[in-house]
Amino acid sequence: MKEHGHENSKAQTDGISDDSCMAIEELVEKYEVESRFRKYSGTWAKAVTVIAVSMSLFHLYTAGFGSLMFIKQRAVHLAFLLILAFLLYPATAKSPKERPSTLDLCLAVLAAMAALYNVFYFDALNLRGGIANFRDYFWGVICMLLVLEAGRRALGKELPILAIVFLLYALFGDRIPGVFGHTGFTAKRIIYHMFLSSEGLFGITLGVSATYIFLFILFGAVLGETGMARFINDFSTAIAGHAPGGPAKIATIASGLLGTINGSAVANVATTGSFTIPLMRSIGYAPYFAGAVEAVASTGGQIMPPVMGAAAFVMAEFLGESYTRIMIGAAIPALLYYLACYMMVHLEASRTGLKGLPREQLPNLKEVVKARGHLVIPVVAIVYLLLQGRTPLFAGFWGIIVALITAQLRASTRLSLPSLIKALEMGARGAVSVGLACATVGFIVGVTGLSGFGLVLGDNIVSLAHGNVAATLALTMIAALVLGMGLPTTACYIVAATVAAPALIKIGVLPLAAHMFVFYFACLSNLTPPVALAAYTGAGIAGASPGKTGWTAVRLGIAGFIVPFVFVYSPVLLFEAPNIGVLVLAAATACIGVVALAVAAEGFLFEKVSLLERGLLFAGALTLIVPGLATDLIGLVLVGTGIARQVMNIRRRRIQTVEG
């Protein structure tokens, strides 16, 4: 599962020194609010372990033997999230770091009582015909306030402030003139909607967190504890380390693969980058380029099937589609993204004459697969179950069981009881930030549904863009990138999908394409300055300028900014094809277009590309990426002309050299 924070990244850096692990943790904490948690020892460490392991066991049990009634399942999930948040995250920078304060303990107890209220009193509410009493409203207010405070601690102030703005909009919307005003709602109506119904705090977003997301985060924690990260690094090094610019290609492959077990782009950069960025610098890559490569590759992990970002599971629920459909639809765009990244680093290596690593320094592929290759079996099992039509909950549960069994096949990956307990604890810790994001954003989704704000905003976006598809897409892209400056990817997607996706659907964009468009730009906000957390983390490891690293990452990830527009205009790339022939042709020409785009962006093919050749390649790339026979033919002619010009110029100079 992607985007679950950094808590298990140390476990994943198998083979890295303790000093390096400490440096990774410090770097991630600098850029990722979710990672700034207390480091306990002694009694408090044991207490947190017991709570976290209990949370993991609860979710494993309900996944394997039947969940509770949906609102009770979500209530128990929220109780664990709030307790861990108040114990792990200090209220302020001056709060004690080695122990919880008295206030933290009081809030943790109060949070447990408030969150569990629906477990014990929801049936009584139904017996009263849904009529709430004073006690219901009292605990509703307490729970809402505690969720906002826990969200502030774990996620930063931006998302809770946005949630408060939406709540105030629900309360005072009748005083707003114009189209954004509404009839207004009483405080009691808002509390009821947020706390006692399934449309607010305990709505779909927390429901996804309480089931699919948690299971896949736990799956990643278990794989991380078995040493999967070391296998990915060694495997990537063995197959790509000897190629020109090998370390950059290692980073591209390893970060894409690591995305299956590590969700945060920032943590992915720190974990893989601590190994790949120094390697890239050692063979001559500029520090800013090395940091940018790692940032682009790590960010793409969230869009890479089979296990995508947490927001992908929310997307499936929003659309009423199976996660398998989301996973299949994302496959070709993810391939194009990583193909562009790989070609960019290859062309940079060719342009600067960078070589690969000596083969004697590389791990033996056969030995790597023999030692840890069996760790891939759980991932294969999950993909198989999803393709068989099983639910993500079922697939996640059995993926964990298979991971625990296959880990015992080799001594080097075998989990002892302490390792198993650590994996269960890291899974629960990793779920806190994502779970609280889902809970907090539930206020926004709830107000949007209650007031109709999403539909009104969608209508006004369409009106502002005068119904123009390109303009509407551009406005949606900007909204997602701006939201991503202050919100985690999952929260960014949910908010943007709630207020902007309806506008895209209104102008005729397919629902899957509309939501995938928003999802892509929520992920890519990790790369775009002025707030580009993944790029800044890479810059920190590389010792480079954060701004230069960020803009270089935008250039390297340019395909990621173009492909979403393409699959909106032609959803064939999302497997919305009439037949397999059309799909294969579209994918093949899009791949050629992405390669041409990389050449145009890098300005190098066999030699430096002239301005005219660059223009031909860029124009050809855009027309090739867009599926269609006419565009494909035009694109092939343009790209072919650009390549032919360079080949002819090279040949002409060689002839002149020989004759001279």
C-alpha positions in Angstrom: 0.0 0.0 0.0 1.2 3.4 -0.9 1.3 6.6 1.1 1.3 5.2 4.5 4.1 7.2 5.9 7.6 6.4 6.8 7.2 4.4 10.0 8.4 1.1 8.5 11.1 2.6 6.2 13.8 1.8 8.7 12.8 -1.8 8.6 13.0 -1.8 4.9 16.5 -0.4 4.7 18.0 -3.9 5.4 21.7 -3.7 4.9 22.0 0.0 5.6 24.0 1.2 8.6 22.4 2.4 11.7 23.8 5.9 11.1 22.3 5.9 7.6 18.9 4.8 9.0 19.0 7.6 11.5 19.8 10.1 8.7 16.9 8.7 6.7 14.5 9.2 9.6 15.7 12.8 10.2 15.4 13.7 6.6 11.8 12.3 6.3 10.8 14.1 9.4 12.0 17.3 8.0 9.7 17.2 5.0 6.9 14.9 6.1 4.7 16.0 9.0 3.3 12.5 9.5 6.7 11.2 10.5 7.3 13.6 13.4 6.2 11.2 16.1 7.6 10.4 19.5 10.3 7.7 19.9 9.4 6.0 23.2 11.5 3.6 25.2 10.7 1.4 28.2 7.2 1.1 29.5 5.6 3.6 27.1 7.2 1.9 24.1 5.6 -1.4 25.3 2.2 0.3 25.8 2.2 1.7 22.3 3.3 -1.7 21.0 0.4 -3.4 22.7 -2.1 -0.9 21.3 -0.7 -1.0 17.8 -0.5 -4.7 17.7 -4.1 -5.0 19.0 -5.2 -2.7 16.2 -3.5 -4.9 13.6 -5.0 -8.1 15.1 -8.5 -6.5 15.2 -8.3 -5.7 11.5 -6.8 -9.0 10.6 -9.6 -10.8 12.5 -12.4 -8.8 11.0 -10.9 -9.2 7.5 -10.7 -12.9 7.8 -13.7 -13.8 9.8 -16.2 -11.0 9.1 -16.3 -7.3 9.7 -18.6 -5.7 12.3 -21.6 -3.6 11.2 -20.0 -1.0 8.9 -20.4 2.0 11.3 -19.1 0.0 14.3 -16.1 -1.2 12.3 -15.3 2.4 11.4 -15.8 3.5 15.0 -13.3 0.9 16.4 -10.8 1.9 13.7 -11.2 5.6 14.5 -10.7 4.8 18.2 -7.4 3.1 17.6 -6.3 6.0 15.2 -7.1 8.7 17.8 -5.5 6.8 20.7 -2.2 6.3 18.7 -2.3 9.9 17.4 -2.5 11.4 20.9 0.2 9.1 22.2 2.6 9.3 19.3 2.3 12.9 18.1 3.2 15.8 20.5 0.8 18.7 20.7 3.6 21.3 20.2 7.3 21.5 19.6 7.7 22.1 23.4 5.7 19.0 24.4 7.7 16.1 26.0 9.2 13.7 23.4 10.0 10.8 25.6 6.6 10.4 27.3 3.0 11.5 26.7 1.8 14.5 28.7 -1.1 14.4 31.1 -3.2 16.2 28.5 -2.3 13.6 25.9 -3.4 10.8 28.1 -6.7 12.5 28.9 -7.4 13.2 25.2 -6.5 9.6 24.3 -9.1 8.3 26.9 -11.7 10.8 25.9 -11.1 10.0 22.2 -11.6 6.3 22.8 -14.9 7.0 24.6 -16.1 9.4 21.9 -15.1 7.2 18.9 -16.6 4.0 20.5 -19.8 5.8 21.3 -21.5 4.5 18.1 -20.4 0.9 18.9 -22.5 0.9 22.1 -25.3 3.4 21.3 -25.9 3.2 17.6 -28.5 0.4 18.1 -30.3 2.5 20.7 -30.4 5.4 18.2 -32.1 3.1 15.7 -34.6 2.0 18.3 -35.5 5.6 18.8 -36.2 5.9 15.1 -33.0 7.9 14.5 -34.1 10.7 16.9 -30.9 12.0 18.7 -30.8 13.2 22.3 -28.4 15.5 24.2 -25.9 12.7 24.9 -25.6 11.9 21.2 -24.9 15.5 20.3 -22.5 16.0 23.2 -20.3 13.1 22.2 -20.6 14.1 18.6 -19.0 17.5 19.3 -16.3 15.9 21.4 -15.4 13.4 18.7 -15.4 16.0 15.9 -13.1 18.3 17.9 -10.7 15.4 18.8 -10.5 14.3 15.1 -9.6 17.8 14.1 -6.9 18.0 16.8 -5.5 14.6 16.0 -5.4 15.6 12.4 -3.5 18.7 13.2 -0.9 16.8 15.1 -0.4 14.0 12.6 -1.0 15.8 9.3 -0.3 19.5 9.9 -2.8 22.4 10.2 -3.8 22.7 6.5 -6.3 19.8 6.3 -8.1 20.5 9.6 -8.4 24.2 8.7 -9.9 23.3 5.4 -12.3 20.9 7.2 -13.3 23.8 9.6 -13.9 26.1 6.7 -16.3 23.6 5.2 -18.1 23.1 8.5 -18.5 26.9 8.9 -19.8 27.0 5.3 -22.5 24.5 6.3 -23.4 26.5 9.3 -23.4 30.0 7.8 -24.0 29.3 4.1 -27.4 30.9 4.2 -25.6 34.3 4.7 -23.5 33.8 1.5 -25.0 35.6 -1.5 -25.0 34.2 -5.0 -24.8 30.6 -6.3 -22.6 29.4 -3.4 -25.1 30.2 -0.8 -27.6 27.6 0.6 -30.6 27.5 2.9 -28.3 26.9 6.0 -28.2 24.1 8.5 -28.4 24.1 12.3 -25.5 23.0 14.4 -27.6 20.0 15.5 -28.2 19.0 11.9 -24.5 19.3 11.1 -23.4 17.2 14.1 -26.0 14.6 13.3 -24.8 14.4 9.7 -21.2 14.2 10.7 -21.3 11.9 13.7 -24.5 9.8 13.6 -24.9 9.1 9.9 -22.7 7.3 7.4 -22.2 10.5 5.3 -19.7 12.4 7.3 -17.0 11.3 9.7 -18.0 7.7 9.5 -18.5 7.9 5.7 -17.0 6.2 2.8 -13.5 7.6 3.2 -13.1 6.3 6.8 -14.7 3.1 5.6 -12.1 2.5 3.0 -9.4 3.2 5.6 -10.9 0.8 8.0 -10.9 -2.1 5.5 -8.8 -2.1 2.3 -6.2 0.6 3.2 -5.3 -0.8 6.6 -4.9 -4.3 5.2 -2.6 -3.2 2.5 -0.5 -1.0 4.8 -0.1 -4.0 7.1 0.8 -6.1 4.0 3.6 -3.6 3.2 4.8 -3.6 6.8 5.1 -7.4 6.8 7.0 -7.5 3.5 9.2 -4.7 4.7 10.2 -6.7 7.8 11.1 -9.7 5.7 13.7 -7.7 3.8 11.7 -7.0 0.6 13.4 -3.6 0.1 16.8 -5.2 0.1 15.7 -7.7 -2.5 14.3 -4.9 -4.7 17.5 -2.9 -4.5 19.7 -5.9 -5.2 17.4 -7.1 -8.0 17.4 -3.7 -9.7 21.1 -3.3 -9.3 21.8 -6.7 -10.8 19.7 -6.1 -13.9 20.5 -2.4 -14.6 23.6 -1.5 -12.7 26.0 -2.2 -15.7 24.1 -0.2 -18.2 25.1 3.4 -19.1 24.0 5.6 -16.2 23.2 2.4 -14.3 22.6 3.9 -10.8 19.9 6.2 -12.2 18.2 3.2 -13.9 18.5 1.3 -10.6 16.7 4.2 -8.9 13.9 4.1 -11.6 13.3 0.4 -11.3 13.8 0.0 -7.5 11.6 3.0 -6.6 8.8 1.7 -8.9 9.0 -1.7 -7.3 9.3 -0.4 -3.8 6.1 1.4 -4.3 4.3 -1.9 -3.8 5.3 -1.9 -0.1 6.0 1.7 0.8 3.4 4.3 0.2 4.8 7.7 1.0 6.7 9.3 -1.9 8.9 11.1 0.6 9.7 7.9 2.5 10.2 6.1 -0.8 12.8 8.7 -1.8 14.5 8.5 1.6 14.6 4.7 1.7 15.7 4.0 -1.9 17.5 7.3 -2.4 19.9 6.7 0.5 21.3 3.9 -1.7 20.8 5.2 -5.3 21.6 8.9 -5.0 25.2 8.4 -3.7 25.6 5.8 -6.5 24.4 8.3 -9.1 26.7 11.0 -7.9 29.7 8.5 -7.8 29.5 8.0 -11.5 29.1 11.7 -12.4 25.5 12.6 -12.3 24.9 16.2 -11.1 23.5 16.2 -7.5 20.3 18.0 -8.5 19.7 15.5 -11.3 20.3 12.5 -9.0 17.8 13.9 -6.5 15.2 14.6 -9.2 15.5 11.1 -10.7 14.8 9.5 -7.3 11.9 11.9 -6.7 10.2 11.2 -10.0 10.7 7.4 -9.7 9.4 7.4 -6.1 6.4 9.5 -6.8 5.4 7.2 -9.6 5.1 4.3 -7.1 1.6 5.6 -6.1 0.3 5.2 -9.6 2.0 1.8 -10.3 -0.3 -1.3 -10.2 -0.8 -3.8 -8.7 -0.8 -2.1 -5.3 -1.4 1.6 -5.9 -1.8 4.6 -3.6 -4.4 4.6 -0.8 -6.4 7.1 -2.9 -6.9 4.4 -5.6 -9.0 2.4 -3.1 -11.1 5.4 -2.3 -11.5 6.0 -6.1 -12.9 2.5 -6.5 -15.5 3.3 -3.8 -16.4 6.7 -5.3 -16.9 5.1 -8.7 -18.6 2.0 -7.5 -16.0 0.0 -9.5 -13.9 -3.0 -8.4 -10.3 -2.2 -7.5 -9.3 -4.6 -10.2 -10.8 -2.2 -12.8 -8.8 0.7 -11.3 -5.7 -1.4 -11.3 -6.0 -2.5 -14.9 -7.0 1.0 -16.1 -3.8 2.5 -14.5 -1.4 0.0 -16.1 -0.7 1.7 -19.4 -0.4 5.3 -18.0 2.0 4.0 -15.3 4.1 2.2 -18.0 4.3 5.4 -20.0 5.3 7.4 -16.9 8.2 5.0 -16.1 9.2 4.6 -19.7 9.7 8.3 -20.0 11.7 8.5 -16.7 13.9 5.6 -17.8 14.6 7.1 -21.2 15.4 10.5 -19.7 18.1 9.0 -17.5 19.4 6.9 -20.3 19.7 10.0 -22.6 21.3 12.0 -19.9 23.9 9.3 -19.4 24.5 9.0 -23.1 24.8 12.8 -23.4 27.4 13.1 -20.6 29.2 9.9 -21.4 28.4 8.3 -18.0 29.1 4.6 -17.7 27.5 1.9 -15.6 29.0 0.1 -12.5 31.6 -2.6 -13.0 30.0 -6.0 -13.2 32.2 -7.3 -10.4 30.6 -4.8 -8.1 27.1 -5.9 -8.9 25.2 -8.6 -7.1 24.6 -11.9 -9.0 21.0 -11.9 -10.3 20.7 -15.7 -9.8 21.9 -15.5 -6.2 19.6 -12.5 -5.5 16.5 -14.4 -6.8 17.5 -17.5 -5.0 18.0 -15.8 -1.7 14.9 -13.6 -1.6 12.9 -14.1 -4.8 10.2 -16.0 -3.0 9.2 -12.7 -1.4 7.4 -11.9 -4.7 4.9 -14.7 -4.2 2.6 -12.7 -1.9 2.4 -9.9 -4.5 1.6 -12.4 -7.2 -1.0 -13.9 -4.9 -2.7 -10.6 -4.4 -2.8 -9.8 -8.1 -4.2 -13.3 -8.8 -7.0 -12.9 -6.3 -7.9 -9.4 -7.6 -8.0 -10.6 -11.1 -10.2 -13.5 -10.0 -12.7 -10.9 -8.8 -12.1 -11.2 -5.1 -12.4 -8.0 -3.0 -9.3 -6.1 -2.0 -10.1 -7.0 1.6 -10.0 -10.7 0.8 -6.9 -10.3 -1.3 -5.1 -8.2 1.3 -5.9 -10.7 4.1 -4.6 -13.7 2.2 -1.7 -11.7 0.9 -0.6 -11.2 4.5 -1.1 -14.8 5.3 0.9 -15.9 2.2 3.7 -13.4 3.1 4.0 -14.8 6.6 4.2 -18.3 5.2 6.6 -17.7 2.3 8.9 -15.7 4.6 9.6 -18.9 6.5 11.1 -20.5 3.4 14.6 -18.9 3.9 16.5 -18.2 7.1 17.4 -14.8 5.9 13.7 -13.7 5.5 12.2 -15.8 8.3 10.2 -13.8 10.8 10.8 -14.4 14.5 8.1 -13.5 17.1 9.8 -10.1 17.8 9.9 -9.4 14.0 6.3 -10.3 13.6 5.3 -8.1 16.5 7.3 -5.3 15.0 5.6 -5.7 11.6 2.1 -5.6 13.3 3.1 -2.5 15.2 4.6 -0.8 12.1 1.5 -1.6 10.1 -0.7 0.2 12.7 1.7 3.1 13.1 1.7 3.5 9.3 -2.1 3.6 9.2 -2.4 6.6 11.6 -1.6 9.4 9.1 -3.7 8.0 6.2 -6.6 7.0 8.5 -6.7 10.5 10.1 -6.6 12.1 6.6 -9.6 9.9 5.6 -11.4 10.8 8.8 -10.7 14.5 8.6 -11.6 14.7 4.9 -14.9 13.1 5.9 -16.1 16.5 7.1 -15.4 18.0 3.7 -17.2 15.1 1.9 -20.0 15.3 4.3 -20.6 19.1 3.9 -20.3 18.8 0.1 -23.0 16.2 0.1 -25.2 18.0 2.6 -25.0 21.4 0.9 -24.7 20.4 -2.7 -21.4 22.4 -2.9 -19.7 20.0 -5.2 -22.4 20.2 -7.8 -22.5 24.0 -7.6 -18.7 24.3 -7.9 -18.7 21.8 -10.8 -21.3 23.9 -12.6 -19.3 27.1 -12.0 -16.0 25.5 -13.2 -17.7 24.5 -16.4 -19.2 28.0 -16.7 -15.8 29.6 -16.1 -14.2 27.4 -18.7 -17.2 28.1 -21.0 -17.7 24.3 -21.4 -14.3 23.9 -23.0 -12.8 20.5 -22.1 -9.2 21.7 -22.2 -9.8 24.7 -20.0 -11.8 22.6 -17.5 -9.0 20.1 -17.3 -6.4 22.8 -16.8 -8.4 24.3 -13.9 -8.8 20.9 -12.3 -5.1 20.2 -12.7 -4.2 23.6 -11.0 -6.6 22.9 -8.2 -5.1 19.4 -7.5 -1.6 20.7 -7.6 -2.4 23.6 -5.3 -4.2 21.4 -2.9 -1.3 19.0 -3.0 1.0 21.7 -1.5 -0.7 21.3 1.8 -2.5 18.0 1.8 -1.3 14.4 1.7 -2.0 12.6 -1.6 -5.1 10.8 -0.4 -6.7 13.9 1.1 -5.8 15.9 -1.9 -7.4 13.4 -4.2 -10.6 13.1 -2.1 -11.1 16.9 -1.9 -10.3 17.5 -5.6 -12.4 14.5 -6.7 -15.3 15.8 -4.5 -15.3 19.4 -5.9 -13.7 19.1 -9.3 -14.4 15.6 -10.8 -18.2 16.4 -11.1 -17.2 19.3 -13.4 -15.3 16.9 -15.7 -18.1 14.4 -15.7 -20.6 17.1 -16.5 -18.8 18.0 -19.7 -18.7 14.4 -20.9 -15.5 12.9 -19.5 -15.8 9.3 -18.5 -16.0 9.0 -14.7 -12.9 6.7 -14.5 -10.9 9.1 -16.7 -12.1 12.1 -14.6 -11.1 10.5 -11.3 -7.8 9.1 -12.6 -7.0 12.6 -13.9 -7.4 14.0 -10.4 -5.5 11.1 -8.9 -2.5 11.7 -11.1 -2.1 15.3 -10.3 -2.7 14.7 -6.6 0.4 12.4 -6.8 2.4 14.7 -9.0 2.0 17.6 -6.5 4.9 15.9 -4.8 7.1 17.1 -7.6 5.9 20.6 -8.4 7.5 23.6 -6.8 7.2 25.7 -4.7 6.2 22.8 -2.4 7.6 19.6 -3.8 8.2 17.4 -0.8 9.6 14.3 -2.7 12.0 16.5 -4.7 13.1 18.4 -1.6 13.8 15.1 0.1 15.9 14.0 -2.8 17.7 17.3 -2.8 18.5 16.9 0.9 20.1 13.5 0.3 22.0 14.7 -2.7 23.1 18.0 -1.1 21.6 20.0 -4.0 19.4 23.0 -4.5 15.8 22.1 -3.6 14.4 24.5 -6.3 16.7 23.2 -9.1 16.0 19.7 -8.1 12.2 20.3 -8.1 12.2 21.9 -11.6 14.4 19.2 -12.9 11.9 16.6 -11.5 9.1 18.4 -13.4 11.1 18.0 -16.6 11.9 14.4 -16.0 8.3 13.7 -15.1 6.8 15.6 -18.0 5.1 12.5 -19.3 3.2 12.3 -16.1 1.8 15.8 -16.7 0.7 15.0 -20.3 -0.6 11.5 -20.1 -3.7 12.4 -17.9 -4.9 14.8 -20.6 -4.4 12.1 -23.2 -6.5 9.4 -21.5 -9.3 11.9 -20.9 -9.5 12.7 -24.6 -9.0 9.0 -25.5 -9.8 6.6 -22.7 -8.5 3.7 -24.8 -5.3 3.9 -22.7 -7.5 3.1 -19.7 -8.5 -0.2 -21.4 -11.7 1.4 -22.7 -11.0 -0.1 -26.1 -13.4 -1.8 -28.5 -10.9 -4.6 -29.2 -7.4 -5.8 -28.3 -6.0 -4.6 -31.6 -7.0 -1.0 -31.0 -5.5 -1.2 -27.5 -2.2 -2.6 -28.6 -1.8 -0.1 -31.4 -2.6 2.8 -29.0 -0.2 1.5 -26.4 2.6 1.0 -28.9 2.3 4.4 -30.5 2.0 6.1 -27.1 5.3 4.4 -26.1 7.0 5.7 -29.2 5.5 9.1 -28.4 6.8 9.0 -24.8 10.3 8.2 -26.1 10.2 11.0 -28.5 9.0 13.3 -25.7 11.9 12.3 -23.6 14.3 13.1 -26.5 12.7 16.5 -27.0 12.8 17.3 -23.3 16.4 16.1 -22.8 17.6 17.6 -26.1 19.8 14.6 -27.0 19.4 11.5 -29.2 22.6 10.3 -30.9 24.0 13.8 -30.4 22.6 17.2 -29.3 19.2 17.8 -31.0 18.8 21.0 -33.0 16.0 23.4 -32.2 14.1 22.3 -35.4 14.6 18.6 -34.6 13.4 19.2 -31.1 10.3 20.9 -32.3 9.5 18.0 -34.7 10.0 15.4 -32.0 7.9 17.3 -29.5 5.0 17.8 -31.9 5.3 14.2 -33.1 5.3 13.0 -29.5 2.1 14.8 -28.6 0.3 13.4 -31.7 1.6 9.9 -31.1 0.5 9.8 -27.4 -3.0 10.7 -28.5 -4.5 7.4 -29.9 -6.0 7.5 -33.4 -4.9 6.4 -36.8 -4.6 10.0 -38.2 -2.7 11.3 -35.2 -0.5 8.2 -35.2 0.5 8.7 -38.9 1.2 12.4 -38.4 3.2 11.6 -35.3 5.3 9.0 -37.0 6.1 11.3 -39.9 7.1 14.1 -37.6 9.2 11.9 -35.3 10.7 10.1 -38.3 11.6 13.4 -39.9 13.3 14.6 -36.7 15.4 11.4 -36.4 16.2 11.3 -40.1 17.5 14.9 -40.0 19.9 14.0 -37.2 21.1 10.8 -38.8 21.7 12.6 -42.1 23.6 15.4 -40.4 25.8 12.8 -38.6 26.4 10.9 -41.8 27.2 14.1 -43.7 29.8 15.2 -41.1 31.4 11.7 -41.2 31.7 11.9 -45.0 33.2 15.4 -44.8 35.7 14.2 -42.2 36.8 11.3 -44.3 37.1 13.4 -47.5 38.9 16.1 -45.5 
